[in-house]
Structures are given as C-alpha cells and as structure tokens.
Amino acid sequence: MSDIVQAEVRTAQGTVRGAVEQGVAVFRGIPYAAAPVGARRFCAPEPPEPWDGVREAIAFGPTAPKRPYAPPLDRLLPDPAVAGEEWLNLNVWTPSTEAEGLPVLVWIHGGSLLHGSSAVPVYDGSAFARDGVVLVSVNYRLGVEGFALFPDAPANRGLLDQLAALEWVRDNIAAFGGDPDRVTVAGESAGAVSIGALLATDRAAGLFRRAVLQSGAPAASTPEAARGTTELIAKRLGVPATAAAFAAVDPEALLTAQTEVTSGGNPLTGRNSFQLVVDGELLDRDPAEALRTGSAAAGIDLLLGTNSEEYRLWFVPSGLTERIGRLKFRLALLKFKVPNATARTYRANRPDATPGELLGALATDLLLRVPLNRLADARAGAEGSTYVYEFGWPSPVQRLGACHALELGFVFDTLAHPATMALTGPDAPQELADAMHRAWVDFATTGEPGWPAWDARRPVRFFGQDGPAVVLAPRDDELRSWRRD
C-alpha cells in the first residue's frame, strides 16, 4: 500500500480511498446499495449503510452470483468472479478528483442477465478518464437474484439496481469531478436492453441525458412468458416458485438449477432465459413500443448500432454453423416467421453463404439490426438526435468475424489487454480503436459522435477493415424486405 499513490473522496455515505494509476484516479468496489442478502434478498435495493473513517476502494468489489460461460465461450469471454455479499457496487475512473463539470459515462455490462460484471478487464475505464470522461461501471443482480419473476417480490430487481446506481451517480459524482447533469448511460447486449427499459420508465427521468445501445434492442416480456423460467427452476429444485421458497435453497444448488434450465441454445436461436418484464409498475408497457410510438426518451440523444456478424460468436465456436442444413434452415424460417421474400433477398446478397451463415445473418437482423433501425426511423425529426453505427472489422480468431462483443475492446481502447485479445487476437488495428473510442468520448462530451444524425438518408458510421466511413442506407434492400403491412 505504501507504494501506491492514493486519492480520497468524500461520498454521501463516507470517505473512500482509491489509487492513482498512470495519472488516473481509480476507485473500485464502492457500494451504491446495501448487500441484497438476508432480509433484503429479492427486495428492491436499499441505500448502503454509512461508514466512519476511510473505506479502501482499491480492489473490485464482489460480483453477483453466477457461473462461468459454458465452453467454448468461457475462453473467449473472461468473466472474473469476486467473492462476497456486497454485490451492488460500482467503480469510478476520473481524470482528477479536483476537476469540476466533467462528462460522465455510466457502463452497464452485458451477459444475457446471467453473466458479466464491472470487473471484466475489457471494461477498464482508464482510457475514458485519460480523455476527459469520468467512467462509472456498475454491478447489478443477475439470474434468479435479479430477474426471476415471483408473486412475493418486486419484478425487474436488477433494473431497480441499475436505477439505484444512477441515483448514486446523481448524488455523488460531483465529488469525483463529474457533472451529474452530463451523464451518458451506455451498455452492450443485455446492458443495452436494460438501457432501452431505462429510457422507457419514468423512474429514470433526469438521471441521464444521453444513451448508447450496443448490440441490444429495447424489449421486455409479458409476466406470463417470464414466469416460465422461474417455474422450471422451481420444479427442478422441488420447491414452490416463490421468493420465500427460493430464499431457503442452498445458493450453490440454486445456481446449478439455474444453469441447467438456461443452458443450451443462445440469444439468437432461443432458450429458457431471464428477461425484463412488463410489470405494470416500473415498466407499464413494452419498451420498444414506448420508444417507437410515445414520448419516451424525448430529448435524450441516442447512439446505437450492431456488429455485422453478431451471430458468429454463438454459431461458429459451437459448430452450429456447420450443423444447420437446408431442412433445419427451412424449419428455422418457419419458427421465426421470416418472409420468403426476405430469405430470397439475403440469399441473393450472399451467394456463397452456407444455410447456417444465412440463418445467422437473418437472426442477427431480425433481433438486433431491424428493431434498432426502426427505433432510429421513429425518432427521425423528433427532439433528441439519433446516431447509428455498424462495427464490421472481422476477428481472425476461430473465424469469428465481426461477432457479438468484439467492438468492446475498441470502444474502451483496451486492445492490449489479454482478455480483449481472446476475441480480437494480438493484431487488432489500434487506429480503429482510436476512432471508435474517440466517437464514444465525443458523444459523452458533446452529444455528437462525429457523423451526421439519422435522417431520411439513413447515415451509418461503419467501423471496418478500411477504417471508419459514413455509408448511406447500407443493405437497405434487406431492411426493406422485413417491412410488412
């Protein structure tokens, strides 16, 4: 400890002591809510207990209960676990605790609401702080703890955690040099889906002024649909599907049952999973509908986009691409209700693609690219600008191409970290990371990432092998083929 340059900040709950690392002040594991255990388990988050003296904030705090990604994804997506009960904690990287009025970016991690944490090395916030942005990354409850639907507990507990973290930022970030009125919330995959819900709930009003949705479209299920996963886990455990019954189950047994019920399949082809729920309280309607048809998120600037080959993260390492033949392809088209004209358009544009690759492209666009484009269309001309990007640099690792999650190391400018190289390999272009990271910094700082806002021309900033470029209406014939009366 004596060799570490220290920094101290007084928060509403007490003083925290972090470290200065390469010119950036870092505070890790700060509780933003009380530990959700004992009587607080399966309840809405409550404020953390204040403390006397100085609390050390050098190491990452405990991560929510989870299991590692199943092979082969465990080698591609490092997911550290930290023991302890104070899962509801966050980290802050700041250029200087003496600064004032700096822009703030709050990062909400992905992981299908089952995996991930703010301790993932790819999410290191040093580059954002280096470039003048206060970066905050948060943990929230996962799986059963955060998203199982019970009759005797509030729904969307993990989303309530995220709201509590944003309220902590509002109340405390000025002490770290940040401006509580210049907050951008950003997330990828399940983190982006969460942000779609935050945009649609009145509870989040005033907590942020900009939002970034990476590879995740606003969505929520009905209570009837969401209840199924909880009931399957309860059946496997031999207990009622209630919070009281689940609270009495050994935590390891609960994790085992959760893993058994949710394993198999993937986010594109479907499986038993945890979802946000239209609960009539926090979410009174589907976030996608609220954002497309209502006044939700009026005045909030949005940056949203996808990777060109999202599906390859799940299809290629597992061998699913090769296992899908013509018959399985046809059955999948029927399952997902893909119009024949749409399938013909994609096939014509990809004459050398296998049935598995065609299905992956269709699933990627159906679940991600199409709804995000429709959201951008609905906001054209409305209050609050919308910017759209596409990430298309192909990873050479295991033929992953421009797969899901690949853009993260570019956004955070962490290409040199071994955890990032698991997806990118050792020779990812730093120039592309410079451009993409700069766009996110500029958006958090000014609301403008560096290319035209969405309008009738449909401009998309494409980050690919040849560097960044603006493309008008890319693959618009494919998008049009999904439109039905």
C-alpha positions as CSV (number, residue, x, y, z in Angstrom):
1,M,0.0,0.0,0.0
2,S,2.9,2.4,0.8
3,D,4.0,2.4,-2.9
4,I,0.5,3.3,-4.2
5,V,-0.3,6.9,-4.8
6,Q,-3.6,7.4,-3.1
7,A,-6.7,9.6,-3.6
8,E,-9.6,10.2,-1.3
9,V,-13.1,11.4,-2.0
10,R,-16.0,12.1,0.4
11,T,-19.3,10.5,-0.7
12,A,-22.7,10.7,0.9
13,Q,-22.0,7.5,2.8
14,G,-18.4,8.2,3.8
15,T,-14.9,8.7,2.6
16,V,-13.3,6.3,0.0
17,R,-9.7,5.8,-0.7
18,G,-8.6,4.8,-4.2
19,A,-5.4,4.8,-6.2
20,V,-3.8,6.9,-8.9
21,E,-2.8,4.6,-11.7
22,Q,-1.0,6.1,-14.7
23,G,-2.3,9.5,-14.0
24,V,-5.9,8.4,-13.5
25,A,-7.7,8.2,-10.1
26,V,-9.5,4.9,-9.7
27,F,-12.0,3.9,-7.0
28,R,-13.2,0.3,-7.1
29,G,-15.9,-1.6,-5.2
30,I,-17.9,1.4,-3.8
31,P,-21.3,0.2,-2.5
32,Y,-24.2,2.1,-4.1
33,A,-26.8,0.0,-2.2
34,A,-26.9,-2.4,0.7
35,A,-26.0,-6.0,0.3
36,P,-29.1,-7.8,-1.1
37,V,-28.9,-10.8,1.3
38,G,-30.8,-11.9,4.4
39,A,-34.0,-9.9,4.8
40,R,-33.1,-7.7,1.8
41,R,-32.9,-10.7,-0.6
42,F,-35.3,-10.5,-3.5
43,C,-36.3,-6.9,-2.4
44,A,-35.8,-3.6,-4.1
45,P,-32.3,-2.1,-3.4
46,E,-31.9,-0.1,-0.2
47,P,-29.3,2.6,0.5
48,P,-25.9,1.5,1.7
49,E,-25.1,1.9,5.4
50,P,-22.8,4.8,6.0
51,W,-19.3,4.2,7.5
52,D,-16.9,6.0,9.7
53,G,-13.3,6.6,8.8
54,V,-11.9,5.8,5.3
55,R,-13.1,2.8,3.2
56,E,-10.5,1.2,1.0
57,A,-11.6,1.3,-2.7
58,I,-8.5,-0.3,-4.4
59,A,-9.9,-3.8,-5.4
60,F,-13.0,-4.7,-7.4
61,G,-16.0,-5.5,-5.2
62,P,-17.9,-8.7,-5.0
63,T,-19.7,-9.9,-8.2
64,A,-23.3,-11.2,-8.3
65,P,-23.7,-15.0,-8.0
66,K,-23.1,-16.6,-11.4
67,R,-21.4,-19.4,-13.2
68,P,-18.8,-19.0,-15.9
69,Y,-19.8,-19.1,-19.6
70,A,-20.1,-22.6,-20.8
71,P,-17.3,-23.9,-23.1
72,P,-16.2,-22.8,-25.7
73,L,-17.3,-19.3,-24.8
74,D,-15.5,-19.3,-21.5
75,R,-12.2,-19.0,-23.3
76,L,-13.5,-16.1,-25.4
77,L,-15.3,-14.1,-22.7
78,P,-13.3,-14.0,-19.5
79,D,-15.7,-13.4,-16.6
80,P,-14.0,-13.0,-13.2
81,A,-15.8,-13.7,-10.0
82,V,-15.2,-11.9,-6.7
83,A,-16.5,-13.5,-3.5
84,G,-18.6,-11.5,-1.0
85,E,-22.1,-10.3,-0.4
86,E,-21.9,-6.6,-1.3
87,W,-22.7,-7.2,-5.0
88,L,-24.2,-3.8,-5.5
89,N,-21.1,-1.8,-6.0
90,L,-19.5,0.3,-8.7
91,N,-16.2,1.7,-9.9
92,V,-15.1,5.2,-10.8
93,W,-12.2,6.3,-13.1
94,T,-11.7,10.0,-13.1
95,P,-9.1,12.4,-14.6
96,S,-8.9,14.2,-11.4
97,T,-10.8,14.5,-8.1
98,E,-10.0,18.2,-8.2
99,A,-11.8,18.7,-11.5
100,E,-15.3,20.1,-12.0
101,G,-18.1,19.6,-14.5
102,L,-16.6,16.6,-16.5
103,P,-18.8,14.5,-18.6
104,V,-19.8,11.1,-17.1
105,L,-20.3,7.8,-18.8
106,V,-22.0,5.0,-16.8
107,W,-21.4,1.5,-18.2
108,I,-23.9,-1.3,-17.8
109,H,-22.4,-4.7,-18.7
110,G,-24.0,-7.4,-20.8
111,G,-24.1,-11.2,-20.3
112,S,-27.7,-12.3,-21.0
113,L,-28.6,-11.2,-17.5
114,L,-26.7,-14.3,-16.3
115,H,-23.0,-13.4,-16.7
116,G,-20.7,-10.5,-16.5
117,S,-19.7,-7.8,-14.0
118,S,-17.9,-4.5,-13.8
119,A,-14.7,-6.3,-13.1
120,V,-14.3,-7.7,-16.6
121,P,-10.9,-6.4,-17.7
122,V,-12.1,-5.2,-21.1
123,Y,-14.2,-2.6,-19.4
124,D,-11.2,-0.8,-17.8
125,G,-12.1,2.9,-17.8
126,S,-8.6,4.3,-17.9
127,A,-8.8,5.5,-21.5
128,F,-12.1,7.3,-20.9
129,A,-10.6,9.1,-17.9
130,R,-7.4,9.8,-19.9
131,D,-9.6,11.6,-22.4
132,G,-11.6,13.7,-20.0
133,V,-14.6,11.5,-19.2
134,V,-15.5,10.1,-15.8
135,L,-16.2,6.4,-16.3
136,V,-18.5,4.6,-13.9
137,S,-19.1,0.8,-14.2
138,V,-21.7,-1.0,-12.2
139,N,-22.7,-4.4,-10.9
140,Y,-26.3,-5.5,-10.7
141,R,-28.1,-8.7,-9.6
142,L,-28.2,-11.4,-12.2
143,G,-30.2,-14.5,-12.9
144,V,-32.7,-15.6,-10.2
145,E,-31.5,-12.9,-7.8
146,G,-32.2,-10.1,-10.2
147,F,-34.7,-11.3,-12.7
148,A,-36.7,-14.3,-11.6
149,L,-40.4,-13.4,-11.5
150,F,-42.0,-14.2,-8.2
151,P,-45.5,-13.3,-6.8
152,D,-44.0,-12.2,-3.5
153,A,-41.1,-10.0,-4.7
154,P,-40.8,-6.9,-7.0
155,A,-40.1,-7.7,-10.6
156,N,-37.0,-6.4,-12.5
157,R,-34.8,-6.2,-9.4
158,G,-31.7,-6.0,-11.5
159,L,-33.1,-3.0,-13.3
160,L,-34.0,-1.4,-10.0
161,D,-30.3,-1.9,-9.0
162,Q,-29.3,0.0,-12.1
163,L,-31.6,2.8,-11.2
164,A,-30.1,2.9,-7.7
165,A,-26.6,3.1,-9.2
166,L,-27.7,6.1,-11.4
167,E,-29.2,7.8,-8.4
168,W,-25.9,7.3,-6.6
169,V,-24.1,8.9,-9.5
170,R,-26.5,11.8,-9.4
171,D,-25.8,12.4,-5.7
172,N,-22.1,11.7,-5.6
173,I,-20.3,12.1,-9.0
174,A,-19.6,15.8,-8.5
175,A,-17.1,14.8,-5.7
176,F,-15.2,12.8,-8.3
177,G,-15.1,15.7,-10.8
178,G,-18.2,14.7,-12.8
179,D,-21.2,16.7,-13.8
180,P,-24.5,15.0,-12.7
181,D,-26.2,16.9,-15.5
182,R,-23.9,15.5,-18.2
183,V,-24.4,11.7,-17.7
184,T,-24.4,9.3,-20.6
185,V,-25.6,5.7,-19.9
186,A,-24.1,3.0,-22.1
187,G,-24.3,-0.7,-22.4
188,E,-23.9,-3.7,-24.6
189,S,-26.1,-6.7,-25.2
190,A,-28.2,-7.2,-22.1
191,G,-26.8,-3.9,-20.9
192,A,-28.3,-2.2,-24.0
193,V,-31.6,-4.0,-23.5
194,S,-31.6,-2.6,-19.9
195,I,-31.0,0.9,-21.2
196,G,-33.9,0.5,-23.5
197,A,-36.0,-0.1,-20.4
198,L,-34.4,2.8,-18.5
199,L,-35.3,5.1,-21.4
200,A,-38.9,3.9,-21.2
201,T,-39.5,4.2,-17.4
202,D,-40.5,7.5,-15.7
203,R,-38.3,6.5,-12.7
204,A,-35.2,7.3,-14.8
205,A,-36.3,10.8,-15.7
206,G,-33.4,13.3,-15.2
207,L,-30.8,10.6,-14.4
208,F,-29.1,10.8,-17.8
209,R,-29.2,12.9,-20.9
210,R,-27.7,10.6,-23.5
211,A,-27.6,6.8,-24.1
212,V,-25.6,4.3,-26.0
213,L,-27.1,0.9,-27.1
214,Q,-24.6,-1.5,-28.4
215,S,-25.9,-4.8,-29.9
216,G,-29.1,-4.8,-27.8
217,A,-32.6,-3.7,-28.8
218,P,-35.3,-2.5,-26.3
219,A,-37.5,-5.4,-25.3
220,A,-39.4,-6.9,-22.4
221,S,-41.6,-10.0,-22.0
222,T,-45.1,-10.4,-20.5
223,P,-45.4,-11.7,-17.0
224,E,-46.9,-14.9,-18.4
225,A,-43.9,-15.6,-20.6
226,A,-41.3,-14.6,-18.0
227,R,-42.8,-16.8,-15.3
228,G,-41.9,-19.9,-17.3
229,T,-38.1,-19.9,-16.5
230,T,-38.8,-19.4,-12.8
231,E,-41.2,-22.2,-12.7
232,L,-38.8,-24.6,-14.5
233,I,-36.1,-23.8,-11.9
234,A,-38.6,-24.3,-9.1
235,K,-39.7,-27.7,-10.5
236,R,-36.0,-28.8,-10.7
237,L,-35.5,-27.7,-7.1
238,G,-38.7,-29.2,-5.9
239,V,-39.9,-26.0,-4.2
240,P,-42.8,-23.5,-4.9
241,A,-42.0,-20.7,-7.4
242,T,-41.9,-18.1,-4.7
243,A,-39.2,-15.8,-3.4
244,A,-39.7,-17.2,0.1
245,A,-39.1,-20.8,-1.1
246,F,-36.1,-19.8,-3.2
247,A,-34.5,-17.9,-0.3
248,A,-34.4,-21.2,1.7
249,V,-32.5,-23.1,-1.1
250,D,-28.7,-23.5,-0.8
251,P,-27.1,-20.9,-3.1
252,E,-25.0,-23.4,-5.0
253,A,-28.0,-25.6,-5.6
254,L,-29.9,-22.6,-6.9
255,L,-27.1,-21.7,-9.3
256,T,-26.8,-25.3,-10.5
257,A,-30.6,-25.4,-11.3
258,Q,-30.4,-22.0,-12.9
259,T,-27.6,-23.1,-15.2
260,E,-29.3,-26.4,-16.1
261,V,-32.5,-24.7,-17.1
262,T,-30.9,-21.8,-19.1
263,S,-28.1,-23.8,-20.8
264,G,-28.5,-24.8,-24.4
265,G,-29.5,-22.5,-27.2
266,N,-28.3,-19.0,-27.5
267,P,-29.7,-15.4,-27.5
268,L,-30.4,-15.7,-31.3
269,T,-32.0,-19.1,-31.6
270,G,-33.8,-19.0,-28.3
271,R,-33.7,-20.9,-24.9
272,N,-35.1,-20.6,-21.4
273,S,-33.8,-17.3,-20.2
274,F,-34.3,-14.3,-17.9
275,Q,-35.9,-11.2,-19.4
276,L,-37.1,-7.8,-18.3
277,V,-40.8,-7.9,-17.6
278,V,-43.7,-5.5,-18.3
279,D,-44.7,-5.5,-14.7
280,G,-47.3,-2.6,-14.7
281,E,-45.2,-0.7,-12.2
282,L,-41.6,0.0,-13.3
283,L,-42.4,-0.9,-16.9
284,D,-46.0,-0.3,-17.8
285,R,-45.6,-1.3,-21.4
286,D,-43.1,-2.9,-23.8
287,P,-40.1,-0.5,-24.0
288,A,-39.8,-0.9,-27.8
289,E,-43.4,0.2,-28.3
290,A,-42.9,3.0,-25.8
291,L,-39.9,4.3,-27.6
292,R,-41.3,4.0,-31.1
293,T,-44.8,5.4,-30.5
294,G,-44.7,7.5,-27.4
295,S,-42.9,10.4,-25.9
296,A,-40.4,8.2,-24.0
297,A,-36.8,9.4,-24.2
298,A,-37.9,12.7,-25.7
299,G,-34.8,15.0,-25.7
300,I,-32.4,12.1,-25.0
301,D,-29.6,11.8,-27.6
302,L,-29.1,8.2,-28.7
303,L,-26.1,6.3,-30.2
304,L,-27.0,2.8,-31.3
305,G,-25.7,0.1,-33.5
306,T,-24.7,-3.5,-34.1
307,N,-21.8,-5.7,-35.3
308,S,-22.0,-7.0,-38.9
309,E,-21.9,-10.7,-37.9
310,E,-23.2,-10.8,-34.3
311,Y,-24.3,-14.5,-34.8
312,R,-20.8,-15.8,-35.3
313,L,-20.0,-15.7,-31.5
314,W,-22.6,-18.4,-30.9
315,F,-22.8,-20.2,-34.2
316,V,-19.1,-20.7,-35.1
317,P,-17.2,-21.9,-31.9
318,S,-20.1,-24.3,-31.1
319,G,-20.1,-25.7,-34.7
320,L,-23.7,-24.7,-35.1
321,T,-23.0,-23.1,-38.5
322,E,-22.0,-26.5,-39.9
323,R,-24.8,-28.4,-38.3
324,I,-27.5,-26.3,-39.9
325,G,-28.5,-27.9,-43.3
326,R,-31.3,-27.0,-45.7
327,L,-34.0,-28.7,-43.7
328,K,-33.1,-27.1,-40.3
329,F,-32.8,-23.8,-42.2
330,R,-36.3,-24.1,-43.6
331,L,-37.7,-25.1,-40.1
332,A,-36.0,-22.1,-38.6
333,L,-37.5,-19.7,-41.2
334,L,-41.0,-21.0,-40.2
335,K,-40.2,-20.7,-36.5
336,F,-39.1,-17.1,-36.8
337,K,-41.8,-16.3,-39.4
338,V,-39.3,-15.0,-41.8
339,P,-41.0,-13.8,-45.0
340,N,-40.0,-15.8,-48.2
341,A,-39.1,-12.5,-49.9
342,T,-36.7,-11.7,-47.1
343,A,-34.9,-15.1,-47.2
344,R,-34.5,-14.7,-51.0
345,T,-33.0,-11.2,-50.6
346,Y,-30.5,-12.4,-48.1
347,R,-29.6,-15.4,-50.2
348,A,-29.1,-13.3,-53.3
349,N,-26.8,-11.0,-51.4
350,R,-24.7,-13.9,-50.0
351,P,-24.4,-16.4,-52.9
352,D,-21.6,-18.3,-51.2
353,A,-23.1,-18.5,-47.7
354,T,-24.0,-21.8,-46.1
355,P,-27.5,-22.3,-44.6
356,G,-26.1,-21.8,-41.2
357,E,-24.5,-18.5,-42.2
358,L,-27.7,-17.3,-43.9
359,L,-29.7,-18.2,-40.8
360,G,-27.2,-16.3,-38.6
361,A,-27.5,-13.2,-40.8
362,L,-31.3,-13.3,-40.7
363,A,-31.4,-13.9,-36.9
364,T,-28.9,-11.0,-36.3
365,D,-31.0,-8.6,-38.3
366,L,-34.4,-9.8,-37.0
367,L,-33.4,-9.5,-33.4
368,L,-31.0,-6.6,-33.4
369,R,-30.4,-4.6,-36.6
370,V,-34.1,-4.3,-37.7
371,P,-35.5,-3.1,-34.4
372,L,-32.7,-0.6,-33.8
373,N,-33.2,0.8,-37.3
374,R,-36.9,1.1,-36.7
375,L,-36.2,2.9,-33.5
376,A,-34.0,5.3,-35.3
377,D,-36.6,5.8,-38.0
378,A,-39.3,6.5,-35.4
379,R,-37.1,9.2,-33.8
380,A,-36.1,11.0,-37.1
381,G,-37.0,14.6,-36.7
382,A,-38.0,14.2,-33.1
383,E,-36.5,16.0,-30.1
384,G,-33.1,14.4,-29.4
385,S,-30.6,13.3,-32.0
386,T,-30.0,9.7,-33.1
387,Y,-26.8,8.3,-34.4
388,V,-26.3,4.8,-35.9
389,Y,-23.1,2.8,-36.3
390,E,-22.1,-0.6,-37.5
391,F,-18.9,-2.4,-36.5
392,G,-17.5,-4.6,-39.3
393,W,-13.9,-5.4,-38.5
394,P,-13.5,-9.2,-38.7
395,S,-11.6,-11.0,-36.0
396,P,-9.2,-13.8,-37.2
397,V,-9.8,-15.8,-34.0
398,Q,-11.6,-19.0,-34.8
399,R,-13.3,-17.4,-37.8
400,L,-15.3,-15.2,-35.5
401,G,-15.6,-12.3,-38.0
402,A,-17.4,-9.2,-36.8
403,C,-19.1,-11.1,-34.0
404,H,-21.1,-10.1,-30.9
405,A,-19.0,-8.3,-28.2
406,L,-16.0,-7.8,-30.5
407,E,-16.4,-4.0,-30.5
408,L,-15.9,-3.7,-26.7
409,G,-12.1,-3.6,-26.7
410,F,-12.3,-0.9,-29.4
411,V,-14.8,1.3,-27.5
412,F,-12.8,1.0,-24.3
413,D,-9.4,1.2,-26.0
414,T,-8.2,-1.9,-24.3
415,L,-6.9,-3.9,-27.2
416,A,-3.6,-4.5,-25.4
417,H,-5.2,-6.5,-22.6
418,P,-5.1,-10.3,-22.9
419,A,-8.8,-10.5,-22.0
420,T,-9.6,-8.4,-25.1
421,M,-7.2,-10.4,-27.3
422,A,-9.2,-13.6,-26.5
423,L,-11.7,-12.2,-29.1
424,T,-9.6,-9.9,-31.3
425,G,-6.2,-11.7,-31.5
426,P,-3.0,-9.8,-31.0
427,D,-3.0,-7.7,-34.1
428,A,-6.3,-5.7,-34.0
429,P,-5.9,-2.2,-35.6
430,Q,-5.2,0.4,-32.9
431,E,-6.2,3.1,-35.4
432,L,-9.7,1.7,-35.5
433,A,-9.8,1.7,-31.7
434,D,-8.7,5.3,-31.7
435,A,-11.5,6.3,-34.0
436,M,-14.2,4.3,-32.2
437,H,-13.2,5.3,-28.7
438,R,-13.0,8.9,-29.8
439,A,-16.6,8.7,-31.1
440,W,-17.8,7.5,-27.7
441,V,-15.8,10.2,-25.9
442,D,-17.2,12.9,-28.1
443,F,-20.7,11.6,-27.8
444,A,-20.5,11.7,-24.0
445,T,-18.9,15.1,-24.1
446,T,-20.9,17.0,-26.7
447,G,-23.7,14.7,-27.9
448,E,-22.2,14.4,-31.3
449,P,-20.0,11.4,-32.2
450,G,-18.6,12.8,-35.4
451,W,-21.0,11.8,-38.2
452,P,-24.5,13.1,-39.4
453,A,-27.5,12.4,-37.2
454,W,-30.1,9.9,-38.6
455,D,-32.5,11.3,-41.2
456,A,-34.1,10.3,-44.4
457,R,-30.6,9.5,-45.9
458,R,-30.1,6.9,-43.1
459,P,-26.4,7.6,-42.5
460,V,-24.4,4.9,-40.7
461,R,-20.8,5.2,-39.4
462,F,-19.1,1.9,-40.5
463,F,-16.1,0.9,-38.5
464,G,-14.4,-1.8,-40.7
465,Q,-11.2,-3.1,-42.1
466,D,-10.6,0.1,-44.1
467,G,-11.2,2.4,-41.2
468,P,-14.3,4.4,-40.3
469,A,-16.5,5.7,-43.1
470,V,-20.1,7.0,-43.4
471,V,-22.3,4.8,-45.5
472,L,-25.9,5.9,-46.5
473,A,-28.6,3.2,-46.1
474,P,-26.3,0.1,-46.0
475,R,-28.0,-3.1,-47.2
476,D,-31.3,-1.2,-47.3
477,D,-32.8,-3.8,-49.6
478,E,-32.5,-6.3,-46.7
479,L,-34.1,-3.9,-44.2
480,R,-37.0,-3.2,-46.6
481,S,-37.6,-6.9,-47.1
482,W,-38.7,-7.2,-43.4
483,R,-41.4,-4.5,-43.7
484,R,-44.9,-5.8,-43.7
485,D,-48.2,-4.1,-43.8
